[in-house]
Amino acid sequence: MHAKVCVFVRFFVLLPVSFEEAESVKQTKIMADYVIEDEELGQVRVRVDARARRLIFRMGEDGIRVTVPPCTSAEQLRRSLRELRPRLQEQQQKLARKLIDTSFRMDAELFGLRLLPGTDSRFLLRRQGREVEILCPPHTRFDDEQLQNWLRRVVVEAMRKRAQEVLPERLRQLSLRHGLPFTDVKINSSRGRWGSCSGRRSINLSCYLVLLPVRLIDYVLLHELSHTREMNHGDRFWALLNSLTGGHALELRNELKAYRTSF
């Protein structure tokens, strides 16, 4: 007879998951706390609790936390994440969303955006350097869900264009300065990952980077450039990154983890 384990995702779902009996399954068991780096969901923090009788997923502003019983296998956790991924992503978006109206502001070092009352019957967009202004028609209903979704796409596209203007050039500067060549750079709109580097030294950067302070942007770029020489996160990688950041790699890493963007 198979045991039943309930996976509870706070706010929105109670999902029963069938687990095979442990003695009949040759799987790696989760024995200690660790962090999963997921390309779409970001960091998923896993905690083993001897008192837990089921997998518990909790969503908060600091990300996803999973509490698991000691007998849980890595495969069971992966399967649960796969099944719950759409709902976890939906909940992430809901937590991150703020109403976009004429009180909405984005004010980062490399990117600024605001909405202003306009006189035209259409939305108009003005760009000058780091600043973007969206002029809104009179009597705009900002509580309309379709309008909010459209405005979010407009904001992300404005961020993407600004990121394309500044991030590749800054990456090239740091690459030449430190002798860490890369083959290509692309800008995406990932919320779950600031950047990545492939085995071919091709670097992907999230447009959300423009919402960070410049010192954290440089940290992310140097992190990815370090992967052009050291592809894993071993001791040599951290030694290299630490040398590139003046001995502040751990400090910057912790600051980035704690940082919350305005969008």
Buried (B, 14 or more C-beta within 10 A) or exposed (E): EEEEBEBBBEEBBEBEBEBEEBEEEEEEBBEEEEEBEBEEBBBBBBBBEEEBEBBBBBBEEEBBBBBBBEBBBBBBBEBBBEBBEEBBBEBBEEEEEEEBBBEBEBEBBBBBBBBEEBEEEEBEEEEEEBBBBBBBBEEBEBEEEEBBEEBBEBBBBBBBBBBBBBBBEBBBEBBEEBEBEBEEBEBBEBBBBBBBBBEEBBBBBBBBBBBBBEEBBBBBBBBBBBBBBBEEEEEEBBEBBBEBBEEBBEEBBEBBEEEEEEB
